[in-house]
Amino acid sequence: MSRHRPPGVLRRTATAAAAGALALAGAIALPAPAAQADTTAKGDVIANLWEWNWDSVAAECTSVLGPAGYGAVQVAPPEESLKQSSYYWWDVYQPYSYSLNSRFGSQAKFSAMITACHKAGVKVYTDAVINHTAAQTGTGYDGTTITSKYSTPDWSRTDYHDSSECPTSDLTIQDYSNLTQVQNCELLGLPDLKTESDTVRAGLANYLNSQLALGVDGFRIDAAKHIPETDIAAIEGKLTNTTAGSAPYVFQEIYPGATPQPSDYYGTGDVLDFSYAGKMKSAFQGNVSDLASLSSSGILPAADSVSFVTNHDTERNGTDMSYKDGDTYKLANLFQLAYKWSTPTVYASWEWTQSDQAPPNSSGFVTNTDCAGGAWYCLDRDTAVVGMVAWHNATDTAAVSDWQTMSSSVIGFGRSGKGFFALNNGTSSATYTFTTGMADGTYANVIDGGRTTVTVSGGSASITVPAKSAVAFYNSSYTCTVGCSDAGGGSGDTVNATFNEYASTTSGTNVYVVGSIAALGGWDTSKAIQLSSSGYPIWSGEVSVPVNTSFTYKFIKKDSSGNVTWESNANRSTATTTSALSLNNSWNVADADATDVTFNENATTDWGTNVYVTGSVPSLGSWNTADAIPLSSASYPNWSRLVIVPKSTSFTYKYLKKDGSGNVTWESGTNRSYTTGSSSGYTTSDTWK
């Protein structure tokens, strides 16, 4: 079956050029292919501005994405969603209604954003949450009130799967290798829409068509693996064309698992390639020389996939890299833009210290993105990334050529005479002579905005590649367009250090970190960095500290009167490289006396209920449930967290659950026991009992 692909970028004229149309019938026996992105054409790079509000997306399209040559912007789910007191990021994946008044702005602002992006030559793809609706009752961002999760303005109980289709006792997915459960039962308790019903298909298509009518160009289908591909095809068959006259571009989230497989969905659109992101983490946290075999390493076919280095789920559960990896993370993104493969995405969002943390907001409504203020990480406008978007567009369809592995940390390759790229993932600069395949001449280095040049003679060039950076060129007259001040991704002189400290406190007392460097107050307690209590009793915070620097630090408590209490242990010490670091500590447990245990507990819960661990030692709360340590649900139903405890110590522990009202449920049975040794890296593997 042939594929029809729209051009990668809207023409910057009064009307957008129409792409090849894809006729979709209302009732079909075989899945019809959705429009596919052109993986080899100019302007196909997608900027994933995750959970930016509509005003900020519009401004970014106008001032950054359009001038830089991005082909499209991916934005958050635009429907009305759950609004709860903590304003977590995942609220938007719990639809309340298909009103386009959301936490990101009104429908009018949504429409204005689309218009602004189109004027800048940038297509708009929205995140389509069509597998389910909200698990939690309450009030939404447009005022919709829900008192039963199976009764919304759009759906009634008969529109959801029930016990006749889902075989589990509580209707939730309990076995992710069972296709029936994966596609007919509830993901994390979210009511599962009966997408085999034509009524449901029509309702979902109407929601998507309301966006297409405003100018949306395509959709990322959230949780697509939980919807049979035939149902997706049937919904696509009810969609209208875009305002540009083409079928909407569709790419689908098929999270890795036993079933279904990504290839099952190639007929209904492209598939986000989680395996590609995994290869990036493996190579850039290991040997980048392994990238020589990337194309044969098991990643998805280029013609059927969309690549990424990280996304909102995988940066939080540790599966993939994140901005916390500093220059190594940025370097992986540069490689993605240089390597000829599938449609690439560049992820830009806010910085976080706790996995559920909400985006910067005012009463839940997301505030404007401030790329210079430290709360957001705007990788899309980084000097090197902008340069590589231009490089990517210029090299177009040219094949990878002249691959050279200089060391485990240094590689270089060309694109058949249209451009050359070299990267150095090492901790010191490296100089090599590369065969470039380029015509002789002097070329601007797009990585630093053209401030330096490379001279090619006889097709070769001696290139010094800075540590944790790259050199890339394609045009002698390249001029940096936007991001030239490096406002988005950092200057490379600092790196993020995440401080996590277990410390129980009384009301009105907060925990701070202070240390020997200016970024930590220079031991001045009035300049100490206050940590967040959002994960209490774990206090966390990120601080930009100098690269390649040794420093000492300590935690303090300040009460409401400003009285300071210091930890009793000796000063802690660490040293930075050019990569982000995470420092896990426990109050009054000296580093020399400490080890770590990662507690892993398999437990199912209802929405709003979380799992904790507590135990007999102070660093586990001394059996005080108020000071129990919250475990992360990033790999649900597996809950886990690394905890700092004393070395060579025996203790008892147990797991408990707390609901949104603070009610505690202990697991049954006797207390568990554990004994640490004198090394590190201990783990438990437990199941709720």
Order of alpha helices (4+ residues) and beta strands (2+ residues): beta-alpha-beta-beta-beta-alpha-beta-beta-beta-alpha-alpha-beta-alpha-beta-beta-alpha-beta-alpha-alpha-beta-beta-beta-beta-alpha-beta-beta-beta-beta-beta-beta-beta-beta-beta-beta-beta-beta-beta-beta-beta-beta-beta-beta-beta-beta-beta-beta-beta-beta-beta-beta-beta
